[in-house]
Amino acid sequence: MAKLGSDGLVIPQDVNATLPNTLNSQTMAPGTGLGSRASTPDGRVYRYAQVGASNLVAGNVIQGTAPVANHQHLTPLAAAGTGTYIVQVTTGATQTTAGFYANGYMVIDSGSGDLGYTYSIVNNSYAVSSGTPIIYLGEPLVNGLKTSDTVSLIPNPYGAVIQAGTWTNLTGPVVGVALTAATASYYCWLQTRGICSVLSDATIAAQGGAVSVSATTVGSVTATSGTNVVLGVASVAGVSGRATPVFLTLE
């Protein structure tokens, strides 16, 4: 069950260190949940993440796990009453891997009952393409679900992070900046607030200017324009192709 609590560093892992995703006599198991928040006394803020299929690049903007298109706006297989922790849904034509949505979320996106509610997911069962996986929730349904309602499944955004694409090619939410060249599948910290070294594209920001995800260079920031979401403010004038000190404001 999701419980509110204060920020805390569960494991003594330095912000620039990484941990393997396996246990052996030389390494310790990651004891901090994905997305856990930590901060330093000077106000910098970090989120704990697991790297996806490719190594990260230090100073690059990082995006989170991509939602599965065929796992959105799903109809419950059967009605679920108030207080229920288990929901079964019918998916589109994409297989559901067991545990893929652990630490993720179920959002109620239409209906008259729990419309607008978000529930954490503890686990999920395997299901074939166009199957009916079972979703185990971290909190009970407040008003229940009807078969006329729809829900969307969202994986934990910190569970398989990758280099951010260009602004029009992002496949997941921007979740931070890589502090080190973390190895694929390893655990690491991403920075989300405070002074951070971030790669700049050719459209450099002036000192004090807002920066956003680049429209031309993957993993980079650019001087903000149009409707692009602001990631932070340049502490000094940027230099094309170089790392720029940015005060991140992702949270």
N, C-alpha and C positions, 0 to 999 in steps of 0.2 A: 504494500500500500504506500502511496506517495505521501510523505510527511514533510512538512516545512521544517527547515533548520538553518543554521548559520553556515557561512563559508568555512571550509576546513580542509587542510591538506592531510590526506589520510596516509600517504606514503612519502618517504623522504626522497623524492625524485627531483633533482635540480631542474630548473626550467629549460636548460639546454641539453638535458640528458634524454635518452630514449631507453625503452625497455622492450625486450623480445616478447612475443605473444605465446611463448612456451615456457614451461618450468624446467629448470635443471638445478644442479647443485650450486651453480654460480650466480643464478639470477633469482629474483623474487617475483612473485605473481603481482601484476598490477592490482592494487587494492582500492583504487579510486575509480568511481563510476564514470562512464563516458559523459562528458559535459560538465563534470564537476568544476566548480569555480574556485580559483585561488588568486591571491593578490600579494604584492610586495608592499612594504611600508611607504614607498614613494608613489603609490597609486596605480601602478601597472597591474592589469588584470589578465588572467589566463584561463583557458578552458582545456580540459583533458580530452584527448582524442586518440583514435586508432587510425593509422595510415591505411589507405586503400591499396590497390594493386601496384602502384608505382611509387618510387621514392619521392620524397618532397624536396623542394629547393629552398634553402634558407632565404628569407626576405621576400618570398612569393606569397601572394594572396591565395588563400585556400578556401575551397568550397566544400560543402557537406554532402552527405549521401543523397543520391538522386532518388526521389520518389518514383514508384513504379506506376506508370500510366494506367495499367489494367487493374490496379488495386485501389482505384479512386471511385467514389460515388457508388459504393456497393450496397446491394440490398441484403438485409438480414435473412438467413434461411428460415428462421422462425422468430416469432415475437419473443422478447426477453423482458421479464418483469423488473420492477423497481427492486434494487438491492442485489441484482444479479452481477456476478463477476465474469461470466462466460458468455461470449457472443459468437455465433457461427455465421459467416457471410459467404456469398457466392461471388467469386472473382472473375475477372476477364481472362483472356487467353495468355496468362503468364503464370508459370509454376510458382508456388509459395514454398520457399525453403523453411524447414523447421527452425524456429528460433530467430528468423530474420528480423522480426519486429520486436524482439526482446529489447526493453528500454526505449521503445518507440512510443507511438501515440495513435489513438483512434479518435477521429474528429467526427462529430455528428453534423453533417452538412445540409440535411433537409429533414423535414418532418415536424410534428407538433409536440413531441415529447421533450427530448434532450437536445433540440436544435441549438447549436452554438457551444455545446459542452465539449471538452477535451479530456480524454482519459489516458493514463499511462498504460502501457502494455507490458506485462510480465513475461509472456511467452506466447508462441503460436505453434500450431501443428503444421506438418507438411501437407501440401495439397497439390494435386496435378493441375495443369493448365485448365482454366475454367472450372476449378474445383471449389471445395467448401471448407477452407481452413477454420480451425477453432481458435478464437482469440481469447487469451486469459488476461483480464484487466487488473490493474493495480488498485482501482477504486470501484465501488459498486455503482451501477447505473442509478442516477438520481430519480428519473421519471420513467425509466424503461424504454424499450425500442419496439416499434411496430414494423411489420413487413413492408409497409409503405414508406418507411424512413430510409435514408441512405447514410453511409458512413465512408470515410476515407482513412486508409492506413498510411502512416508516415513513419519511416524508419528513423532511428536515432540519428540526427544530423552529424554527430561526431563519431559515427561508427565506421566509416570508410572514406576518410577525407582525401581529396586530391587537389592538384593544382587547379586554380580557378580558370575557367575559360574566359574568352573575351565577353564584354558586356552582353551582347546579343546571343551568346552561345553558352551561358551558364546553365548547368543541369541540376544545380542544387543551391541552397542558400550559402552566402558568404559567411564563414564561421570564424575567420581569424587569419593571422599571418604566421607562416612557418618560422620558427626560431633557429632551426637546424635542419640539416639534410637527413631527416628521419627515414629509415629504411621501410620499405613496403611491409605492411602488417604490424609494424612496431607501434608502441604507445608513446605519445609525446604531448607536450604542451603547445598550444597555439595562443598567441597574444591577441587580445581583443580591445584593450584600452591602454592609453599611455604612449610614451615615446617608443617608437619601434622603427627599425630599419626596413624599408619597403622599396622594391624595385620600381623605377619610374619608366614610363614609355616616353616617346618623343614629344608628346604634348605636356610639357612640364608645368607644374603649378607654381605660382608665385609664393613667396614667403607669406604664410597666413592664409593661403588659398585652400579651398576645399579640394579633396581628391576622391576619386571614385574608381571603380573597376575599369580598366582600359578597354577601349573598343577595338584595339589593334594588336595588343601584345599580351599573350596569356600570362597570368600570374602577376601582372603589373597594375600600377595605379596611374591615373591620368588626371589632368586638371578637370574639375567637374563642369559639365555642361548639360543642358536639357533636363531629362527626367532621371538620369543616372543617380543611384542611391549613394549618398556621401558616406565614405568609410572613415574619414578623419581630416585633419588639417596639416598642411606642410609646415614643418617648423623652420625650414630654410627653403630657398628657391631650389626646385628640382633640377637635376641634370639628366638628360636623356641617356637611358641605358645604365644608369647608376642607382645605387641604393640611396634613398632619401629619408632623412629623419621625419617621421610622420607621427603626429599625436592622434592615435586611433580613437574612434568614438563608436565602435560597434556595440558597446554597452556602457 
